Amino acid sequence: MRRGMTVGIIAVGLMLITTQSSLASSVHFKHGSPTFALVGSGAEEQLSASGALAGLGNGDIVVTVSATADPTATCTNGGQHQAPGQNPAPVTLTGTQAIPQSKVKNGTVGFNVLTAKVVTPVAGAPDCPNSNWTEDITDLTFTDATITVYQPCTGPGTTGCPIVLQQTFSGAPFPLT
């Protein structure tokens, strides 16, 4: 009798573990999301990614967006702008949103992640004639973004958190709303 009960408890435990794993293995964007929007303008511009996730399991969630942008910059030396034609290297801007498990309802939760602002002037002016110049980013053109969803995630960062969804969005023009 005891042996049968032990085997039954183990079987139920394995079934619960398998069910939780399968719930988190089908994470996807819900209802045509995500959408992207520009917030601010010029060097203050940021990219916002928002939408809804479905198929989530148990545990806290972290959603990150990593967006690439082509900057427009000016190089200044002693008050004089350099002739046009500078092509600064693309910049990557990231943003993170932590979502507690308590916000997940029936495996679904909304998110809204905003990237950081670009740092300008650019330290060392790498795209100018030399480091005595000042390189100021004046505008950004976002070219792509990658959304990554981690679950379960218990720390302040994403180290050790499993990725349950990762998707890159790009195109010309970048899909903005």
C-alpha positions as CSV (number, residue, x, y, z in Angstrom):
1,M,0.0,0.0,0.0
2,R,2.8,2.4,1.0
3,R,4.8,1.6,-2.1
4,G,1.7,2.3,-4.3
5,M,1.1,5.7,-2.6
6,T,4.8,6.7,-3.0
7,V,4.8,5.8,-6.7
8,G,1.6,7.8,-7.1
9,I,3.0,10.9,-5.3
10,I,6.1,10.7,-7.5
11,A,4.0,10.4,-10.6
12,V,1.9,13.4,-9.7
13,G,5.0,15.4,-8.9
14,L,6.6,14.6,-12.2
15,M,3.4,15.5,-14.0
16,L,3.3,18.9,-12.3
17,I,6.9,19.6,-13.2
18,T,6.3,18.6,-16.8
19,T,3.2,20.7,-17.0
20,Q,5.0,23.8,-15.7
21,S,7.8,23.3,-18.1
22,S,5.5,22.9,-21.0
23,L,3.6,26.1,-20.1
24,A,6.7,28.2,-20.2
25,S,8.0,26.5,-23.4
26,S,5.3,28.1,-25.7
27,V,5.8,31.8,-24.8
28,H,4.7,34.0,-27.7
29,F,3.6,37.5,-28.5
30,K,-0.2,38.0,-28.2
31,H,-2.5,39.8,-30.7
32,G,0.0,41.0,-33.2
33,S,2.3,42.6,-30.6
34,P,4.8,43.9,-30.1
35,T,4.6,47.5,-31.4
36,F,7.4,50.0,-31.4
37,A,7.2,53.8,-31.0
38,L,9.7,56.6,-30.9
39,V,9.7,58.7,-27.7
40,G,11.4,62.1,-27.8
41,S,13.4,63.5,-30.7
42,G,16.9,64.1,-31.9
43,A,19.6,62.9,-29.5
44,E,16.9,62.5,-26.8
45,E,15.0,59.8,-28.9
46,Q,14.3,56.4,-27.3
47,L,12.6,53.3,-28.6
48,S,9.5,51.9,-26.8
49,A,8.5,48.3,-27.3
50,S,5.1,47.2,-25.9
51,G,2.7,44.4,-26.2
52,A,1.4,41.3,-24.5
53,L,3.0,37.9,-23.8
54,A,1.1,34.6,-23.6
55,G,2.1,31.1,-22.7
56,L,4.0,32.1,-19.6
57,G,4.7,29.7,-16.7
58,N,5.3,30.5,-13.1
59,G,8.0,32.9,-11.9
60,D,9.0,36.5,-12.2
61,I,9.7,37.8,-15.7
62,V,12.3,40.1,-17.1
63,V,11.7,41.6,-20.6
64,T,14.6,43.4,-22.3
65,V,14.8,45.3,-25.6
66,S,18.1,45.9,-27.3
67,A,17.8,48.3,-30.2
68,T,20.4,49.3,-32.8
69,A,20.4,52.9,-34.2
70,D,22.4,54.7,-36.8
71,P,23.4,58.1,-35.2
72,T,23.9,61.4,-37.0
73,A,26.7,63.4,-35.4
74,T,28.7,66.6,-35.7
75,C,32.3,67.1,-34.9
76,T,33.3,70.4,-33.4
77,N,36.7,71.9,-32.8
78,G,37.0,75.4,-31.4
79,G,33.5,76.3,-32.3
80,Q,33.8,75.3,-35.9
81,H,31.7,72.3,-37.3
82,Q,33.5,69.9,-39.4
83,A,32.3,69.4,-43.0
84,P,29.4,66.9,-43.3
85,G,30.2,63.2,-44.1
86,Q,30.9,61.8,-40.6
87,N,29.5,58.3,-40.3
88,P,29.5,57.3,-36.6
89,A,29.4,53.7,-35.7
90,P,25.9,52.3,-34.9
91,V,24.9,52.5,-31.2
92,T,23.0,49.9,-29.1
93,L,20.5,51.1,-26.6
94,T,18.9,48.8,-24.1
95,G,16.0,48.8,-21.7
96,T,14.6,46.4,-19.1
97,Q,11.3,45.7,-17.4
98,A,10.9,43.4,-14.4
99,I,7.4,41.9,-14.0
100,P,6.5,40.0,-10.8
101,Q,4.7,36.7,-11.1
102,S,1.7,38.2,-9.4
103,K,1.0,40.3,-12.6
104,V,0.7,37.2,-14.8
105,K,-2.9,36.2,-15.3
106,N,-3.7,32.9,-17.0
107,G,-0.2,32.9,-18.5
108,T,-0.6,36.4,-20.0
109,V,1.0,39.7,-19.1
110,G,1.5,43.1,-20.8
111,F,4.9,44.8,-21.1
112,N,6.2,48.2,-22.0
113,V,10.0,48.6,-22.2
114,L,11.8,51.9,-23.0
115,T,15.5,52.0,-24.1
116,A,18.0,54.2,-22.4
117,K,19.0,57.5,-24.0
118,V,22.2,57.7,-26.1
119,V,25.2,59.2,-24.3
120,T,26.4,62.4,-26.0
121,P,28.9,63.9,-26.4
122,V,30.7,60.7,-27.3
123,A,33.8,60.1,-25.1
124,G,37.1,60.4,-27.0
125,A,35.3,61.5,-30.3
126,P,36.2,58.3,-32.1
127,D,34.5,59.4,-35.4
128,C,36.2,62.8,-35.5
129,P,39.7,63.7,-36.8
130,N,41.2,63.3,-33.3
131,S,40.2,63.2,-29.6
132,N,40.6,67.0,-29.3
133,W,37.3,67.4,-31.2
134,T,33.9,67.0,-29.6
135,E,31.5,64.5,-31.2
136,D,27.8,65.2,-30.5
137,I,25.0,62.9,-31.6
138,T,22.2,65.0,-33.0
139,D,19.8,62.3,-34.2
140,L,19.1,58.6,-34.3
141,T,17.6,56.2,-36.9
142,F,16.6,52.9,-35.3
143,T,17.2,50.0,-37.6
144,D,16.3,46.9,-35.5
145,A,15.4,45.7,-32.0
146,T,15.6,42.4,-30.2
147,I,13.1,41.5,-27.5
148,T,14.2,38.9,-25.0
149,V,12.0,37.4,-22.3
150,Y,13.4,35.6,-19.3
151,Q,11.4,33.4,-16.9
152,P,11.8,32.5,-14.1
153,C,14.1,35.3,-13.1
154,T,14.7,36.0,-9.4
155,G,17.7,38.3,-9.5
156,P,18.0,42.0,-10.2
157,G,19.7,41.1,-13.5
158,T,19.2,38.3,-16.0
159,T,22.3,36.2,-15.1
160,G,21.2,32.6,-14.7
161,C,17.7,33.3,-16.0
162,P,16.5,31.1,-18.8
163,I,15.4,32.7,-22.0
164,V,11.9,31.6,-23.0
165,L,11.5,33.9,-26.0
166,Q,13.8,36.0,-28.2
167,Q,12.9,37.6,-31.4
168,T,14.5,40.3,-33.6
169,F,12.5,42.8,-35.6
170,S,14.0,44.8,-38.5
171,G,13.2,46.1,-41.9
172,A,13.2,49.2,-44.0
173,P,11.7,51.3,-42.6
174,F,11.9,49.9,-39.1
175,P,8.4,48.8,-38.0
176,L,7.3,51.7,-36.0
177,T,3.7,52.7,-35.1
